[in-house]
């Protein structure tokens, strides 16, 4: 039997517990990640919501920024929700000068694109790869303003901006599926990680 994928949740800020629980229900072995040592043995990583600039500062405080960048560049699958989408983007509009990003997704995002906390809202959206709409919770959420080559748009909000994207082993949403009890987005990521685990390594070895 194929082992359950080990997926870490960056545990510096945001809905860490909710992501851990959703990943577990989706069939993964979910573990919190707060040190570079905790990256060892991971098959995938979730970067949760929160405040992207604060998470960026904490990545430096905990000496995680460069190790995470290295693992992502080496092909570690990752899923980012809300602030996690910002951190995985290559470019951020209205970001702070020198704001640390993990990068990897060839997209440009706008922070807090829908407004402040009081402008938070919920909507039902179709998402490619899933049957039926996803109930999306937007809290000070970003949206995608530019999509690079090789980036697939999975969902758009009512105004037409992409709010869910995928590029290879990277997945990101503007919204928070961990808050709804609907684990299908997490299951989609777990399946992505499983397919990566099953893929041949360079040189042809399984």
N, CA, C and O of each residue as an XYZ file, in Angstrom:
824
protein
N       0.846     -1.196      0.000
C       0.000      0.000      0.000
C       0.878      1.241      0.000
O       1.866      1.314      0.731
N       0.512      2.216     -0.824
C       1.251      3.465     -0.875
C       1.059      4.222      0.432
O      -0.062      4.351      0.923
N       2.157      4.722      0.992
C       2.058      5.440      2.258
C       1.352      6.772      2.076
O       1.318      7.327      0.978
N       0.796      7.274      3.157
C       0.169      8.592      3.129
C       1.237      9.662      2.938
O       2.297      9.581      3.559
N       0.985     10.657      2.100
C       1.965     11.727      1.942
C       2.106     12.529      3.230
O       1.130     12.776      3.938
N       3.328     12.926      3.514
C       3.604     13.770      4.677
C       3.595     15.220      4.215
O       4.456     15.647      3.446
N       2.611     15.966      4.695
C       2.450     17.359      4.259
C       2.564     18.273      5.469
O       1.837     18.120      6.450
N       3.481     19.217      5.387
C       3.677     20.172      6.460
C       2.786     21.390      6.292
O       2.402     21.746      5.178
N       2.461     22.024      7.409
C       1.748     23.297      7.403
C       2.644     24.317      8.087
O       2.978     24.166      9.263
N       3.032     25.350      7.358
C       3.863     26.397      7.939
C       3.135     26.996      9.141
O       2.025     27.513      9.010
N       3.763     26.920     10.299
C       3.062     27.202     11.549
C       3.569     28.474     12.213
O       3.925     28.472     13.392
N       3.598     29.556     11.447
C       4.040     30.840     11.976
C       2.870     31.771     12.257
O       2.962     32.634     13.131
N       1.783     31.608     11.535
C       0.612     32.473     11.681
C      -0.524     31.855     10.868
O      -0.277     31.044      9.976
N      -1.759     32.232     11.169
C      -2.890     31.815     10.355
C      -3.578     30.559     10.874
O      -3.335     30.111     11.995
N      -4.445     30.002     10.026
C      -5.289     28.880     10.430
C      -4.565     27.554     10.358
O      -4.956     26.668      9.598
N      -3.512     27.414     11.142
C      -2.675     26.212     11.089
C      -3.478     24.967     11.464
O      -3.465     23.975     10.735
N      -4.171     25.018     12.592
C      -4.922     23.848     13.065
C      -5.957     23.415     12.032
O      -6.111     22.221     11.777
N      -6.662     24.360     11.440
C      -7.700     24.025     10.462
C      -7.100     23.334      9.235
O      -7.693     22.398      8.700
N      -5.930     23.792      8.789
C      -5.271     23.136      7.659
C      -4.803     21.733      8.030
O      -4.952     20.798      7.244
N      -4.243     21.587      9.218
C      -3.788     20.271      9.658
C      -4.952     19.287      9.686
O      -4.816     18.146      9.245
N      -6.095     19.729     10.204
C      -7.257     18.851     10.292
C      -7.803     18.509      8.908
O      -8.164     17.359      8.655
N      -7.870     19.503      8.002
C      -8.391     19.246      6.656
C      -7.481     18.295      5.891
O      -7.969     17.410      5.187
N      -6.165     18.461      6.016
C      -5.224     17.562      5.341
C      -5.350     16.139      5.875
O      -5.289     15.177      5.109
N      -5.525     16.008      7.181
C      -5.683     14.677      7.774
C      -6.937     14.000      7.247
O      -6.915     12.821      6.896
N      -8.038     14.757      7.191
C      -9.277     14.177      6.650
C      -9.125     13.808      5.177
O      -9.790     12.893      4.691
N      -8.240     14.527      4.459
C      -8.024     14.256      3.033
C      -7.027     13.125      2.793
O      -6.711     12.810      1.646
N      -6.529     12.513      3.871
C      -5.704     11.334      3.712
C      -4.209     11.538      3.852
O      -3.435     10.626      3.562
N      -3.786     12.720      4.293
C      -2.360     12.987      4.463
C      -1.948     12.813      5.920
O      -2.785     12.831      6.822
N      -0.663     12.647      6.131
C      -0.079     12.786      7.456
C       0.369     14.236      7.581
O       1.341     14.648      6.947
N      -0.337     15.006      8.396
C      -0.122     16.452      8.467
C       0.715     16.798      9.688
O       0.455     16.322     10.793
N       1.743     17.650      9.467
C       2.648     18.013     10.552
C       2.895     19.519     10.528
O       2.979     20.108      9.450
N       3.012     20.157     11.702
C       3.355     21.580     11.741
C       4.825     21.784     11.397
O       5.666     20.936     11.694
N       5.123     22.919     10.769
C       6.491     23.244     10.365
C       6.843     24.632     10.904
O       6.206     25.629     10.564
N       7.866     24.668     11.746
C       8.299     25.944     12.317
C       9.818     26.099     12.289
O      10.343     27.146     12.666
N      10.516     25.067     11.849
C      11.972     25.110     11.764
C      12.423     24.496     10.445
O      11.677     23.753      9.805
N      13.638     24.811     10.051
C      14.179     24.237      8.822
C      14.305     22.722      8.940
O      14.127     22.003      7.957
N      14.611     22.238     10.138
C      14.726     20.791     10.350
C      13.414     20.084     10.049
O      13.407     18.958      9.549
N      12.298     20.752     10.357
C      10.979     20.153     10.143
C      10.651     19.996      8.664
O       9.690     19.308      8.322
N      11.429     20.619      7.777
C      11.203     20.470      6.341
C      11.671     19.109      5.835
O      11.247     18.655      4.772
N      12.541     18.468      6.597
C      13.099     17.193      6.156
C      12.004     16.125      6.111
O      11.219     15.977      7.048
N      11.971     15.402      5.026
C      11.012     14.309      4.894
C       9.636     14.714      4.430
O       8.750     13.866      4.328
N       9.426     16.008      4.140
C       8.103     16.439      3.671
C       7.908     16.074      2.209
O       8.835     16.139      1.402
N       6.668     15.685      1.886
C       6.269     15.471      0.495
C       5.552     16.684     -0.076
O       5.417     16.804     -1.294
N       5.091     17.581      0.783
C       4.378     18.774      0.352
C       4.294     19.752      1.504
O       4.613     19.421      2.646
N       3.855     20.977      1.185
C       3.780     22.033      2.194
C       2.574     22.915      1.926
O       2.279     23.246      0.778
N       1.875     23.297      2.992
C       0.803     24.289      2.915
C       1.286     25.578      3.570
O       1.808     25.561      4.685
N       1.108     26.686      2.873
C       1.406     28.013      3.417
C       0.063     28.672      3.692
O      -0.627     29.067      2.752
N      -0.329     28.801      4.965
C      -1.683     29.262      5.290
C      -1.834     30.771      5.179
O      -0.893     31.497      4.860
N      -3.059     31.214      5.454
C      -3.336     32.640      5.466
C      -2.769     33.304      6.705
O      -2.043     32.691      7.487
N      -3.113     34.560      6.863
C      -2.567     35.390      7.920
C      -2.251     36.747      7.334
O      -3.059     37.303      6.590
N      -1.094     37.288      7.653
C      -0.663     38.573      7.106
C       0.670     38.331      6.417
O       1.653     37.963      7.060
N       0.699     38.541      5.102
C       1.860     38.106      4.314
C       3.151     38.791      4.736
O       4.209     38.161      4.736
N       3.084     40.071      5.097
C       4.311     40.759      5.495
C       4.795     40.232      6.844
O       5.999     40.080      7.053
N       3.866     39.953      7.760
C       4.255     39.406      9.065
C       4.851     38.014      8.908
O       5.855     37.693      9.543
N       4.233     37.179      8.059
C       4.778     35.836      7.836
C       6.166     35.935      7.217
O       7.065     35.175      7.577
N       6.343     36.874      6.283
C       7.654     37.069      5.673
C       8.718     37.418      6.700
O       9.828     36.889      6.648
N       8.389     38.305      7.636
C       9.344     38.649      8.688
C       9.656     37.438      9.559
O      10.808     37.210      9.929
N       8.622     36.661      9.884
C       8.829     35.483     10.724
C       9.648     34.414     10.008
O      10.400     33.681     10.649
N       9.511     34.319      8.699
C      10.338     33.379      7.942
C      11.816     33.699      8.139
O      12.647     32.796      8.236
N      12.134     34.975      8.197
C      13.526     35.365      8.431
C      13.923     35.110      9.884
O      15.019     34.620     10.155
N      13.033     35.441     10.815
C      13.333     35.245     12.236
C      13.643     33.780     12.521
O      14.566     33.470     13.274
N      12.865     32.880     11.914
C      13.034     31.451     12.166
C      13.991     30.788     11.168
O      14.084     29.562     11.112
N      14.702     31.606     10.380
C      15.670     31.081      9.400
C      15.049     30.049      8.472
O      15.643     29.009      8.186
N      13.839     30.356      8.006
C      13.123     29.445      7.115
C      13.065     29.941      5.675
O      12.752     29.163      4.773
N      13.358     31.205      5.441
C      13.127     31.781      4.115
C      13.960     31.073      3.050
O      13.410     30.566      2.072
N      15.258     31.034      3.226
C      16.113     30.409      2.207
C      15.915     28.897      2.125
O      15.855     28.363      1.017
N      15.808     28.173      3.262
C      15.539     26.737      3.142
C      14.242     26.426      2.410
O      14.179     25.473      1.632
N      13.199     27.232      2.655
C      11.931     27.004      1.950
C      12.070     27.323      0.472
O      11.575     26.573     -0.370
N      12.724     28.408      0.148
C      12.943     28.737     -1.265
C      13.688     27.604     -1.968
O      13.359     27.236     -3.096
N      14.691     27.060     -1.288
C      15.476     25.977     -1.887
C      14.616     24.738     -2.121
O      14.704     24.116     -3.179
N      13.780     24.373     -1.135
C      12.940     23.190     -1.292
C      11.919     23.377     -2.411
O      11.665     22.455     -3.185
N      11.332     24.576     -2.495
C      10.358     24.844     -3.562
C      11.041     24.808     -4.921
O      10.498     24.249     -5.874
N      12.228     25.399     -5.018
C      12.963     25.388     -6.286
C      13.343     23.974     -6.694
O      13.495     23.675     -7.878
N      13.497     23.098     -5.686
C      13.846     21.698     -5.968
C      12.625     20.849     -6.304
O      12.755     19.660     -6.594
N      11.421     21.462     -6.264
C      10.231     20.740     -6.704
C       9.263     20.339     -5.618
O       8.336     19.578     -5.893
N       9.432     20.821     -4.378
C       8.480     20.471     -3.324
C       7.101     21.033     -3.668
O       6.982     22.239     -3.887
N       6.057     20.204     -3.725
C       4.706     20.722     -3.982
C       4.261     21.625     -2.833
O       4.566     21.363     -1.670
N       3.542     22.683     -3.175
C       3.070     23.610     -2.148
C       1.703     24.148     -2.523
O       1.379     24.333     -3.696
N       0.910     24.394     -1.488
C      -0.400     25.027     -1.637
C      -0.449     26.249     -0.726
O      -0.170     26.142      0.468
N      -0.797     27.394     -1.273
C      -0.914     28.613     -0.491
C      -2.321     29.152     -0.523
O      -2.903     29.309     -1.597
N      -2.892     29.446      0.668
C      -4.223     30.054      0.741
C      -4.101     31.485      1.248
O      -3.434     31.740      2.251
N      -4.746     32.414      0.553
C      -4.789     33.832      0.920
C      -3.365     34.401      1.011
O      -2.713     34.578     -0.018
N      -2.875     34.689      2.216
C      -1.503     35.182      2.343
C      -0.508     34.202      1.746
O       0.543     34.604      1.245
N      -0.835     32.917      1.798
C       0.027     31.917      1.186
C       0.149     32.112     -0.317
O       1.212     31.879     -0.891
N      -0.947     32.543     -0.965
C      -0.879     32.861     -2.389
C       0.093     34.012     -2.622
O       0.897     33.974     -3.554
N       0.015     35.042     -1.770
C       0.918     36.190     -1.897
C       2.367     35.728     -1.781
O       3.214     36.126     -2.581
N       2.652     34.891     -0.790
C       4.022     34.467     -0.547
C       4.573     33.586     -1.663
O       5.780     33.591     -1.906
N       3.711     32.829     -2.348
C       4.167     31.979     -3.441
C       4.299     32.727     -4.760
O       4.882     32.206     -5.711
N       3.759     33.954     -4.828
C       3.799     34.728     -6.067
C       5.205     35.245     -6.347
O       6.017     35.425     -5.439
N       5.465     35.478     -7.622
C       6.736     36.085     -8.010
C       6.712     37.605     -7.854
O       7.761     38.235     -7.714
N       5.511     38.192     -7.878
C       5.415     39.659     -7.819
C       4.151     40.047     -7.071
O       3.108     39.414     -7.233
N       4.243     41.096     -6.247
C       3.113     41.575     -5.463
C       2.904     43.064     -5.723
O       3.841     43.855     -5.618
N       1.679     43.440     -6.060
C       1.303     44.839     -6.197
C       0.907     45.356     -4.814
O       0.196     44.677     -4.072
N       1.364     46.545     -4.476
C       1.067     47.170     -3.177
C       1.711     46.425     -2.019
O       1.253     46.540     -0.883
N       2.752     45.674     -2.283
C       3.500     45.063     -1.200
C       4.428     46.077     -0.549
O       4.631     47.170     -1.079
N       4.984     45.722      0.584
C       5.940     46.594      1.249
C       7.301     46.483      0.573
O       7.637     45.423      0.045
N       8.097     47.562      0.578
C       9.436     47.486     -0.019
C      10.257     46.368      0.626
O      10.365     46.280      1.849
N      10.827     45.525     -0.222
C      11.648     44.434      0.289
C      10.876     43.313      0.945
O      11.466     42.498      1.655
N       9.561     43.245      0.727
C       8.751     42.202      1.348
C       9.247     40.826      0.923
O       9.333     40.561     -0.276
N       9.577     39.936      1.870
C      10.089     38.610      1.502
C       8.997     37.752      0.863
O       7.874     37.675      1.362
N       9.347     37.116     -0.241
C       8.453     36.184     -0.916
C       9.178     34.863     -1.118
O      10.399     34.820     -1.273
N       8.399     33.786     -1.113
C       8.965     32.484     -1.425
C       9.093     32.299     -2.932
O      10.054     31.694     -3.408
N       8.125     32.819     -3.679
C       8.164     32.727     -5.122
C       7.847     31.336     -5.640
O       7.530     30.422     -4.879
N       7.941     31.202     -6.948
C       7.681     29.928     -7.610
C       6.508     29.991     -8.559
O       6.533     29.371     -9.622
N       5.467     30.742     -8.183
C       4.292     30.904     -9.047
C       4.477     32.156     -9.904
O       4.673     33.253     -9.382
N       4.412     31.982    -11.209
C       4.595     33.111    -12.124
C       3.297     33.910    -12.241
O       2.628     33.909    -13.274
N       2.970     34.588    -11.145
C       1.774     35.431    -11.106
C       2.110     36.738    -10.399
O       3.067     36.828     -9.630
N       1.297     37.743    -10.683
C       1.329     38.999     -9.935
C       0.030     39.105     -9.158
O      -1.049     39.002     -9.740
N       0.119     39.310     -7.853
C      -1.066     39.407     -7.017
C      -1.163     40.803     -6.407
O      -0.161     41.497     -6.233
N      -2.381     41.189     -6.091
C      -2.627     42.448     -5.370
C      -3.070     42.109     -3.959
O      -4.091     41.447     -3.769
N      -2.314     42.557     -2.968
C      -2.655     42.317     -1.572
C      -3.954     43.038     -1.208
O      -4.230     44.129     -1.706
N      -4.739     42.418     -0.339
C      -5.978     43.038      0.167
C      -6.816     43.639     -0.970
O      -7.377     44.727     -0.838
N      -6.886     42.912     -2.076
C      -7.530     43.454     -3.280
C      -9.012     43.734     -3.073
O      -9.560     44.647     -3.692
N      -9.661     42.967     -2.219
C     -11.101     43.137     -2.014
C     -11.430     44.125     -0.903
O     -12.603     44.382     -0.634
N     -10.409     44.683     -0.253
C     -10.660     45.642      0.817
C     -10.170     45.148      2.158
O      -9.419     44.176      2.239
N     -10.594     45.815      3.199
C     -10.141     45.526      4.550
C     -10.957     44.386      5.172
O     -11.776     43.752      4.507
N     -10.713     44.148      6.448
C     -11.393     43.059      7.162
C     -12.914     43.186      7.082
O     -13.613     42.179      6.970
N     -13.431     44.416      7.139
C     -14.887     44.612      7.125
C     -15.484     44.296      5.763
O     -16.699     44.149      5.635
N     -14.630     44.191      4.736
C     -15.105     43.874      3.391
C     -15.043     42.379      3.091
O     -15.256     41.963      1.952
N     -14.753     41.578      4.106
C     -14.723     40.122      3.916
C     -16.082     39.627      3.437
O     -17.119     40.185      3.796
N     -16.068     38.578      2.626
C     -17.329     38.059      2.081
C     -17.169     36.593      1.723
O     -16.064     36.052      1.751
N     -18.281     35.956      1.386
C     -18.293     34.560      0.978
C     -19.020     34.438     -0.357
O     -19.923     35.222     -0.652
N     -18.629     33.464     -1.151
C     -19.253     33.267     -2.462
C     -19.098     31.815     -2.876
O     -18.147     31.147     -2.468
N     -20.021     31.327     -3.680
C     -19.946     29.988     -4.253
C     -19.368     30.092     -5.659
O     -19.908     30.800     -6.510
N     -18.266     29.380     -5.898
C     -17.544     29.497     -7.160
C     -17.282     28.122     -7.758
O     -16.964     27.184     -7.026
N     -17.411     27.986     -9.073
C     -16.940     26.750     -9.715
C     -15.418     26.738     -9.735
O     -14.782     27.771     -9.945
N     -14.841     25.561     -9.514
C     -13.383     25.418     -9.535
C     -13.038     24.214    -10.390
O     -13.488     23.100    -10.121
N     -12.241     24.442    -11.416
C     -11.878     23.370    -12.342
C     -11.273     22.193    -11.575
O     -10.418     22.373    -10.708
N     -11.729     20.998    -11.908
C     -11.231     19.802    -11.268
C     -12.110     19.299    -10.146
O     -11.892     18.199     -9.638
N     -13.110     20.088     -9.743
C     -14.018     19.697     -8.676
C     -15.453     19.707     -9.180
O     -15.828     20.564     -9.979
N     -16.244     18.768     -8.719
C     -17.661     18.734     -9.058
C     -18.427     19.628     -8.088
O     -18.295     19.491     -6.872
N     -19.221     20.535     -8.625
C     -19.994     21.426     -7.779
C     -19.171     22.612     -7.310
O     -17.940     22.575     -7.312
N     -19.866     23.655     -6.910
C     -19.201     24.887     -6.496
C     -18.447     24.702     -5.187
O     -18.767     23.830     -4.379
N     -17.447     25.538     -5.003
C     -16.716     25.642     -3.745
C     -17.245     26.865     -3.004
O     -17.392     27.938     -3.589
N     -17.529     26.699     -1.714
C     -17.930     27.855     -0.898
C     -16.652     28.561     -0.449
O     -15.905     28.045      0.383
N     -16.412     29.730     -1.001
C     -15.143     30.431     -0.804
C     -15.308     31.559      0.209
O     -16.213     32.386      0.102
N     -14.411     31.573      1.195
C     -14.390     32.608      2.226
C     -13.212     33.536      1.940
O     -12.055     33.117      1.964
N     -13.523     34.794      1.669
C     -12.501     35.785      1.346
C     -12.327     36.729      2.536
O     -13.274     37.407      2.935
N     -11.114     36.774      3.105
C     -10.819     37.640      4.244
C      -9.569     38.456      3.915
O      -8.461     37.921      3.897
N      -9.751     39.738      3.657
C      -8.622     40.595      3.243
C      -7.820     39.896      2.156
O      -6.592     39.825      2.211
N      -8.536     39.387      1.178
C      -7.937     38.453      0.228
C      -7.244     39.168     -0.928
O      -7.612     40.286     -1.287
N      -6.238     38.511     -1.506
C      -5.639     39.001     -2.742
C      -6.422     38.515     -3.948
O      -7.288     37.647     -3.834
N      -6.112     39.077     -5.093
C      -6.511     38.459     -6.348
C      -5.319     38.487     -7.286
O      -4.320     39.152     -7.013
N      -5.426     37.759     -8.396
C      -4.326     37.657     -9.347
C      -4.543     38.674    -10.461
O      -5.601     38.703    -11.090
N      -3.533     39.509    -10.701
C      -3.622     40.523    -11.753
C      -2.897     40.112    -13.028
O      -3.226     40.593    -14.112
N      -1.918     39.231    -12.906
C      -1.198     38.735    -14.083
C      -0.942     37.251    -13.920
O      -0.523     36.791    -12.858
N      -1.198     36.511    -14.982
C      -0.957     35.071    -15.000
C       0.122     34.787    -16.029
O      -0.033     35.124    -17.203
N       1.202     34.176    -15.603
C       2.303     33.872    -16.505
C       2.048     32.618    -17.321
O       1.071     31.900    -17.112
N       2.955     32.376    -18.256
C       2.872     31.169    -19.084
C       2.956     29.935    -18.199
O       3.762     29.875    -17.271
N       2.122     28.965    -18.493
C       2.147     27.719    -17.746
C       1.330     27.734    -16.474
O       1.288     26.734    -15.758
N       0.677     28.853    -16.175
C      -0.171     28.938    -14.987
C      -1.623     28.761    -15.413
O      -2.119     29.491    -16.270
N      -2.287     27.805    -14.819
C      -3.684     27.488    -15.136
C      -4.609     28.185    -14.141
O      -4.428     28.067    -12.929
N      -5.601     28.911    -14.660
C      -6.608     29.548    -13.797
C      -7.696     28.517    -13.507
O      -8.313     27.976    -14.425
N      -7.923     28.253    -12.227
C      -8.923     27.265    -11.821
C     -10.253     27.894    -11.428
O     -11.297     27.252    -11.546
N     -10.233     29.133    -10.965
C     -11.469     29.799    -10.536
C     -11.298     31.306    -10.634
O     -10.196     31.835    -10.491
N     -12.417     31.990    -10.881
C     -12.448     33.456    -10.932
C     -13.578     33.966    -10.045
O     -14.605     33.310     -9.874
N     -13.358     35.164     -9.483
C     -14.434     35.803     -8.725
C     -15.373     36.523     -9.684
O     -15.137     36.542    -10.892
N     -16.439     37.117     -9.146
C     -17.484     37.686     -9.997
C     -16.954     38.764    -10.932
O     -17.477     38.930    -12.034
N     -15.936     39.492    -10.520
C     -15.366     40.539    -11.362
C     -14.402     40.031    -12.411
O     -13.900     40.813    -13.218
N     -14.135     38.735    -12.418
C     -13.293     38.139    -13.441
C     -11.846     37.912    -13.053
O     -11.093     37.324    -13.829
N     -11.431     38.361    -11.869
C     -10.045     38.152    -11.465
C      -9.827     36.702    -11.022
O     -10.674     36.139    -10.329
N      -8.718     36.100    -11.407
C      -8.418     34.747    -10.940
C      -8.240     34.714     -9.421
O      -7.581     35.573     -8.836
N      -8.845     33.700     -8.803
C      -8.716     33.532     -7.349
C      -8.261     32.122     -6.982
O      -8.150     31.794     -5.801
N      -7.999     31.294     -7.981
C      -7.403     29.980     -7.752
C      -6.568     29.645     -8.986
O      -7.049     29.738    -10.115
N      -5.313     29.254     -8.758
C      -4.400     28.979     -9.869
C      -3.551     27.764     -9.539
O      -3.381     27.387     -8.380
N      -3.029     27.169    -10.592
C      -2.103     26.048    -10.438
C      -1.019     26.149    -11.489
O      -1.281     26.509    -12.637
N       0.194     25.832    -11.089
C       1.305     25.762    -12.027
C       2.196     24.604    -11.598
O       2.926     24.704    -10.612
N       2.132     23.511    -12.341
C       2.938     22.352    -11.986
C       2.600     21.834    -10.601
O       1.475     21.400    -10.353
N       3.568     21.877     -9.701
C       3.400     21.357     -8.347
C       2.925     22.419     -7.357
O       2.884     22.160     -6.154
N       2.571     23.596     -7.836
C       2.144     24.680     -6.960
C       0.674     25.012     -7.191
O       0.216     25.122     -8.329
N      -0.057     25.170     -6.085
C      -1.483     25.473     -6.097
C      -1.712     26.653     -5.161
O      -1.068     26.743     -4.115
N      -2.620     27.559     -5.520
C      -2.891     28.694     -4.634
C      -4.328     29.159     -4.812
O      -4.882     29.138     -5.912
N      -4.920     29.582     -3.686
C      -6.255     30.166     -3.711
C      -6.256     31.464     -2.917
O      -5.524     31.606     -1.938
N      -7.091     32.416     -3.352
C      -7.270     33.662     -2.611
C      -8.090     33.444     -1.352
O      -8.033     34.241     -0.415
N      -8.848     32.366     -1.337
C      -9.825     32.143     -0.267
C      -9.340     31.061      0.695
O      -8.274     30.474      0.510
N     -10.146     30.813      1.723
C      -9.785     29.937      2.843
C     -10.670     28.683      2.866
O     -11.680     28.680      3.571
N     -10.333     27.625      2.128
C     -11.160     26.417      2.184
C     -11.102     25.714      3.538
O     -11.995     24.936      3.872
N     -10.065     25.982      4.309
C      -9.934     25.325      5.618
C     -10.998     25.777      6.609
O     -11.169     25.152      7.656
N     -11.722     26.864      6.293
C     -12.726     27.408      7.212
C     -14.138     26.907      6.934
O     -15.071     27.268      7.651
N     -14.310     26.086      5.909
C     -15.660     25.742      5.464
C     -16.082     24.312      5.787
O     -17.271     24.001      5.711
N     -15.152     23.437      6.144
C     -15.489     22.030      6.331
C     -15.547     21.252      5.030
O     -15.795     20.046      5.042
N     -15.321     21.927      3.900
C     -15.257     21.274      2.592
C     -13.785     21.003      2.299
O     -13.008     21.933      2.087
N     -13.407     19.736      2.288
C     -11.992     19.372      2.168
C     -11.553     19.111      0.739
O     -10.461     18.584      0.524
N     -12.365     19.463     -0.238
C     -12.039     19.068     -1.609
C     -10.799     19.773     -2.154
O     -10.049     19.174     -2.924
N     -10.566     21.024     -1.776
C      -9.348     21.699     -2.244
C      -8.119     21.039     -1.626
O      -7.112     20.835     -2.304
N      -8.202     20.707     -0.342
C      -7.091     20.000      0.286
C      -6.888     18.623     -0.347
O      -5.755     18.185     -0.542
N      -7.992     17.945     -0.665
C      -7.881     16.643     -1.326
C      -7.237     16.788     -2.701
O      -6.462     15.931     -3.127
N      -7.565     17.888     -3.396
C      -6.941     18.158     -4.691
C      -5.431     18.299     -4.521
O      -4.661     17.794     -5.339
N      -5.008     18.985     -3.460
C      -3.581     19.142     -3.213
C      -2.943     17.822     -2.801
O      -1.841     17.500     -3.245
N      -3.620     17.065     -1.962
C      -3.080     15.761     -1.565
C      -2.892     14.877     -2.793
O      -1.886     14.176     -2.897
N      -3.844     14.899     -3.724
C      -3.706     14.118     -4.957
C      -2.518     14.604     -5.783
O      -1.798     13.801     -6.377
N      -2.313     15.932     -5.821
C      -1.167     16.496     -6.535
C       0.135     15.980     -5.919
O       1.068     15.609     -6.631
N       0.182     15.963     -4.587
C       1.385     15.471     -3.895
C       1.586     13.991     -4.186
O       2.706     13.556     -4.452
N       0.504     13.214     -4.136
C       0.620     11.777     -4.431
C       1.167     11.548     -5.839
O       2.007     10.672     -6.046
N       0.698     12.327     -6.796
C       1.174     12.148     -8.171
C       2.648     12.512     -8.281
O       3.382     11.918     -9.071
N       3.080     13.486     -7.492
C       4.496     13.841     -7.475
C       5.331     12.719     -6.875
O       6.416     12.406     -7.366
N       4.814     12.116     -5.807
C       5.522     10.995     -5.161
C       5.660      9.810     -6.121
O       6.646      9.075     -6.070
N       4.672      9.632     -6.987
C       4.669      8.493     -7.906
C       5.480      8.758     -9.167
O       5.789      7.831     -9.916
N       5.827     10.026     -9.404
C       6.530     10.373    -10.632
C       7.973      9.878    -10.590
O       8.591      9.867     -9.525
N       8.512      9.472    -11.728
C       9.922      9.044    -11.751
C      10.839     10.189    -11.370
O      10.573     11.340    -11.719
N      11.908      9.889    -10.663
C      12.900     10.890    -10.329
C      13.844     11.075    -11.489
O      13.898     10.209    -12.362
N      14.610     12.183    -11.546
C      15.587     12.361    -12.627
C      16.536     11.173    -12.715
O      17.055     10.691    -11.707
N      16.750     10.711    -13.948
C      17.576      9.528    -14.143
C      16.765      8.259    -14.335
O      17.307      7.208    -14.677
N      15.418      8.368    -14.103
C      14.558      7.254    -14.409
C      14.213      6.369    -13.244
O      13.402      5.455    -13.399
N      14.794      6.596    -12.077
C      14.470      5.739    -10.940
C      13.107      6.094    -10.403
O      12.774      7.279    -10.367
N      12.283      5.123     -9.976
C      10.935      5.411     -9.475
C      11.011      6.045     -8.096
O       9.978      6.361     -7.505
